[in-house]
């Protein structure tokens, strides 16, 4: 620990005040339970994987649908991966869903349906990183595990007035979290801190007048508590140019292909495309479409991925009833709810264009 980190003062941190606030203001979420009752490890596992890079309001209906279709770890382990990916469509980061199924199968078979209870064991499961392992261990099993999501990090950093970028103090924050972790209600404590961060000590507004930690908080004594955590400069996202081909036939079907199992949108069904994922045109498909009329839609769209922005040109191609797709392509019914957002956006543009042409 550095000299600077030594001055991070958590002696006035009042865990009892946080838990008292939680008793009155906790969010009601379908995967939660209140101490002394513990949440189902399966429910915590599902929700935490869904919540990675996704807000709570978006996750709730997905979580409820997953529980309806696959009510326990054995049901999810037995599920067809394509069905799971379709149910996941719209949440993004599809590797999460594939790893979810892999982990479910390992727990169902090798562990007879029993989740590991410690973070050290949980982190060995596919797709489970340090945060998710700590969250499951703490929330489902009341273990003294480190749970540091964005909300909790922000609360701790503001409380101690830490004016260094998060990445430089991550290890110290983990130590400090354990130092303020109470002996009782260990499952409630991280969820209480999450709720303080989500509803009181938010990124854009520190509501110090209603915060249970206000009395000892260093950031409260600053002119602008919202200046913490220190925000590193974000480089502009690189831009990739891409093309998506929306190919339809007279039977109201659409041409799709299964994407490679790894990489962006891995394993998902999608439209023929190129560029945005650093792929090249499929020459076999282009040759088969040599005589087809290709209409470039007048307005493309942009789609934001984690590390880049994709600027997409959309082409609509209507083929005849006798046209046969090359190998690795197949006709599918139009069902946008099952598609990743990128392809759903492309279809929306084509649908709007066809409606305009039909009404012209």
Secondary structure, DSSP 8 states (H G I E B T S, - for coil): --HHHHT---TT--HHHHHHHHHHH----TT---TTS---HHHHHHHHHHHTTS-HHHHHHHHHHHHHH--SHHHHHHS-HHHHHHHHTTS--THHHHHHHHHHHHHHHTTTT----SHHHHTTSTT--HHHHHHHHHHHH--------HHHHHHHHHHHT--S-HHHHHHHHHHHHHHH--SS-HHHHHHHHHHHHHHTB-SS-B-GGG-TTGGG-SGGGSS-GGG-S--------EEEEEEEEEEE-TTSEEEEEE--SSSTTTT-EE-EEESTTS----HHHHHHTTTS-EEE-S--EEEE-SSEEEEEEEEEEE--TT----TTEEEEE--GGGS-HHHHHHHHHHHHHHHHHHH-
